Amino acid sequence: MDLLYRLWPYIRRYLKITVAAIFCTLVVSGTSALVAWLIKPVLDGIFVKKDETLLAVLPLAVVTVYIVKGFFSFLQSYLTQYASYHVINDIRNDLYSHIMYLPLQEYQSTNTGKLTSYIINDVGALSRLASSLVKDFLQQSFTVVGLLVVIFVRDWKLAIVSVLVFPFAGLFISKYGKKMKLVGRRTQESAAGLMNIMHESFTGSKIVKAFTTEELENAKFQAEDEKYTKLTVKAGKISSIVAPTMEAVGGVAMALIIYYGGSKVIHGSMTTGAFFSFTAALFMLYGPIKALAGLHNNVQQAVAAAERVFKVFDMDTEKAAMKRGIDGPDGIKESITFEGVCFGYGSGGVNVLTDVDLTIKKGEVVALVGGSGGGKTTIANLLPRFYELQKGKILIDGVDIRDFKLKTLRQQIAVVTQDTVLFNDPVKANIAYGKDKYTDDEIMAAATAAHADIFIEKLPRKYDTVVGEKGTRLSGGEKQRISIARAILKDSPILILDEATSSLDTESERIVQKALENLMKNRTTLVIAHRLSTVINADKIVVVDSGRIEAVGSHTELLAKSPIYKKLYEMQFGGMESEHVEAV
């Protein structure tokens, strides 16, 4: 019932079609009961009483019944599939949209394979449930009801004797249904594990080949696949138990009917036609009950998948925050201020940042330096609210960033990271990512400012060249320049550069550095860097150590007052003079 409650908003969108399908189901089920009902007049009227009128009428009635049944079976199947596939399409779209709006922290705590499995495998299991809910469950249920009416009308005492054994079968099916639900949940989890292994090995193919670990990846996949296979075999074993059980139940019921019903026919208290009508209805009853028993197992598997799907739907997203709050900020008029900022990953986690106080004035280039894991990137990630801080405030011109609509806040911030993210689209689509209002001239101007036009003009289709998954057809420096062109075109007043040149060779770094200089013009910039040579000329250098700001000042000032900065400088430049470094 809880599952139906969660599915109802989707079913309601196609309620008219669903109702029409249910009506067709009623007709199909009714014709099945009618066929069983007609057996008595056929046998008693034609073969016993030799009634020629019935001989002329009843065959036509039987043909009519089957024509009606076939027509409405087609309508029922088509309407059911139409409604169910559209319901699943809506669920899949909503689930993908929901995942897109999950906070960044959820992406980091849930592997990609599992997220993909929710959309493909778990929604697929729901699809099987939705398509069979009307066609199988309702049709078989209505058929069972109709046939029960026939057998109780024909002989209610014999009917009671016949159905006494079914409650025992129901208890058996219920017991194994619970096992099927548990196995179904584990099977979906194993399928997610398989997808994650495939995703990691395919996207990391270069590392796999570089370390010649193909056999290791094969072993990981085979181990998980063996686990998945065992679970599917176990599910098949549980499912296979149902049919023999129902056959045994049917055999017991038939033995009772033959003995008790035969006795009534012999003693004249029941006609031959009535007995065979009863028997036919009971035989026809066996199929729907068996189908319902099998459907019960499928439902349990679908329920396990639904629990995983709706568990994702229950996760909090950023969707409401996108539109909640005030518009802006509209650029920076004065400064960005961090006041007593504290942050830790996960609930109850150790603080990554503690009492961070920092002011970045409009137009300043502020560099964050320090050892790995000190909290530099975390400080930068808090500004566009990739994470929500636990204590303190971040203000833009005196307004808490949590008061702004998340969408308008992030529109004011451009980010260029070390790990450049490009999509399997043409160059110009990657530069103008997220916007369709830019002209080709604007895109080309941004590429020129990023020094990307030099290599783009040499590509086979220039700006229409598809860059490949994650930009695999481009070099590291080329990808970075596309990323910078994207940030230039976005034209946001706030810029975050997170190790934007750390993975480049000397020549690429030189070109990218020129592109970055164009990007930083007239922007308030927060730079994260390990190489001090890239930030020595920053307006302000902030030394971050163990989640705290250890010192703030210019390069010369920090050499004199910050032991951590001086150590970093000596490690990178050894005996080089400060004047020489400043010239680099």
Buried (B, 14 or more C-beta within 10 A) or exposed (E): EEBEEBBEEBBEEBEEBBEBBBBBBBBBBBBBBBBBBBBBBBBBBBEEEEBEEBEEBBEEBBEEBEEBBEEBBEBBBEBBBBBBBBBBEBBBEBBEEBBEBBBEEBEEEBBBBBBBBBBEBBBBBBBBBBBBBBBBBBBBBBBBBBBBBBBBBBBEEBBEBBBEBBEEBBEBBEEBBEBBBBBBBBBBBBBBBBBBBBBBBEEBEEEBEEEEBEEEBEEBBEEBBEBBEBBBEBBEEBBEBBEEBBEEBBEBBBEBBEEBBEEBBEEEEBBEBBBBBBBBBBBBBBBBBBBBBBBBBBBBBBBBBBBBBBEBBEEEBBBEBBEBBEEBBEBBEEBBBBBEBBBBEEEEEEBBBBBBEBBBBBBBBBBBBBBEEBBBBBBBBBBBBBBEBEBBBBBBBEBEBBBBBBBBBBBBBBBBBBEBEBBBBBBBBBBBBEEEEBEEEBBBBBBBBBBBBEBBEEBEEBBEBBBEEBBEBBEBBBBBBBBBBBBBBBEBBBBBBBBBBEBBEEEBBEBBBBBBEBBBEEBBBBBBBBBBBBBBBBEBBBBBBBBBBBBBBBBEBBBEBBEBBBEBBEEEBEEEEEEEBEEE
